[in-house]
Amino acid sequence: MEQEKEMTGQESLELISRMISSARKDYYETGVSSLLWGSIITICALITFGNYYWQLPGLGYVWFLTLAAVIPQIIISIREKKRRGFRTHDEDLMSGIWISFGIAMFLLSWVMAYMNVPYQPSIYMVVYGIPTFTVGYGRHFRPMVIGGIACWVLALLAVYASFPYVMLYMAAAAQLAWFIPGLILRKRYLKAKAQKEHVQRS
């Protein structure tokens, strides 16, 4: 009888272990957030580059798109949490990293504007690299690790570039850190979703 109880307990642990393993395998970022920010930063950087020659006053406010993008980002985050239906052990940590990044970017922009410091793309690219590398390293997602390192390399190179060409470095950083990893995540997510639906229909 004791042996039966012991086996039942062991089987319960194995069942829990399989459930956790299944949840981890089922967890895929949709890639939408990475695609959103990769697109927004790339567009803003390229428009800023072009506006150096076009000289259209209205385009000088293009970076306010990054503030507007916060609203769809919140919606995306809420929907993804509902879709997953479970929380991974590191989800709060990853969320904290991105929230800290957003606050740091806001404060950096405000302090530089208040102190009348000229726009420094290299500083922003250094900051871009921190959450990108950290999340990629923590999730064992190599494209983001490479993207984070690319941000730091481009930040160094941008020091020697003059305006507006430094905006091309900024666009490249956004593509390597977020847009390309976002495409990979999206492809992975859609493939996993299709496989899951196929299994459910079987």
N, C-alpha and C positions, 0 to 999 in steps of 0.2 A: 504493500500500500504506500509506504514512504517512497519506494523507488518510483511508483507511478506518479506521485505528486511531484517528485524531483524532475521527472521527465516532462511533466506538464509545464512546470516552471521554465525548464530549458527551452521547450518548444515555444513558449510565450515570448521569451527573449529573442529567439530566432525569428519569430513572426514580426516582432517590433523592429528588429534589425533589417528585415526584408522590406518592411514598409518605409523605413527611413531611407534605405538605399533606392527604393522605387521613387520616392519623392525627390531625391537628389537628381536622379536620372531624368525625371519629368520636368525638372526646373530649367527653363530656358528663358533668358531675357528676350523680349520681343524685338529688341534693337531699335524700337521707334524713338526712344529718347536720344540715343546716340545719333540717329539719322537727323532728328530735329536740330540738335545743337551743332552738329557738323555742317548742316546746310545753312543755318542762320549765320554762324560765324564766317563761313566761306563767302556767302553772299555779301555780308557787310564789308568784309575785307576787300573783295573785288570791286564793289561799288566805290569804296573809299579810294582805291587805286585809280579807277577810271575817272572819278570826280576831280582828281588832281589836274586832269586835262580838260574835263568838261566845265568845271567851275560852276556847277548848279547849286545855289545856296540850300535848297531843300534837302539835297542828298547828304548834307552835313549832319543831319539828324538820324541817319540810317541805323546807327548803333542802338537807338531806342527800341529797335526790333527785339533786342536781347531781353529787354524788360517785358515786352509784350509776350514773348515766348514762354515766360514763367507760367502763364495761365494754362496753355495747353499741356505744359509739363506736369502741372498739378493734376489735371484731368487724367493724363496718361498714367501717372503713378497710382491714382485711386483705382482705375480700371484694372491695372496689372495686379494689384493686391487682391482685388475681388476675384480675378480670373484664377490666380494661383490657389487660393483657398487654404494655404498653409504658409507658415513663416519658417524660413531657414534660420539656423542659429546665428548666421553672420549678417542677416538682412538689416538689423538695426545698425550694426557697425557700418555697413556700406552706405546706408541712408545718411548716417551721421557725417560720413566723409563728404558726400555730395552737398549736404546742407552747409557744412563748414566752408566748402569751396565757394558756394554761392554767396555766403555772407562775406567771405574774404574778398571776392571780386567786387562786390558792392562797396565795401569799405575802402578798398584800394582805389577805386575810381573816385570816390568822394574825397578822400584825403589828397589825391593828386590834383583834383580840381580846386579844392579849397586852398592848397598851397601854391596853386598856379604852376604846377610842375608840367613840363611838356609831356605829351603822350609818349609812353615808353612801351612799345609792343613786346620787346624782349622780356620785360618784367611779367607781362601777362602770360607769355608763353611758358615761362618758368613755372608760374602758378598752375597753368593748364596741365602741365606734366605731372604734378603731384597726385591729384586724385585718379588720373588716368592710369598711371603706373601702379598706384596702390591697389586699385580695384582689379586691374589685370593680374597683378601678382597674387592677390588674395583669392581670386577666382580661377587661377591657373589658366588665364585667357591670354595667350601670347600676343595676339594682335594689339591689345591695349597696352601691354608691357612695352612692345616696340613703339607704339604710338606715344607713350609717355616719354621714352628716351628720345624719340624724334623731336618732341617739343623742346627738350632741353638743348639738343644739338642745333635746332633752328634758332633758338633764342641766342645762342652764341654767335651764329652766323649773322643774325639780324643786327647785331651790334655794329657790324662793318658795312651794313647796307644803308643807303640813304632813302628818305621818303620820296616817292610813294612805294618804292620797290620792297620795302619792309612789309608792306601789306600782302605781298605774294608769299612771304614766309609765314605770315599769319594764316593765310588761306591753306597753305600746305600743312600747317600744324593741325588745323581743324579737320582736314581730310584724313590725315594719318592717325590722329588721336580718337576721332569720333565717327566720322562718316564711313570710312572703310570698315572699321570694326563693327559698326552698326549694320552694314550690309551683310557681313558674315554672320552676325547674331540673328538677323532677320531670316536668312536662308536656313540656318540651323533650327530656328523656332518653327518655321513653316514645315520643314521636313519632319520634325518631331510631332507636330500637330497632325500631319497627314498620316503618319504611322499609327498614332494613337487612335484616330478615327477609323482607320482600316481594321485595327484589332477589335474595336468596339462593335463594328459591323459584322465581324466574323463570328 
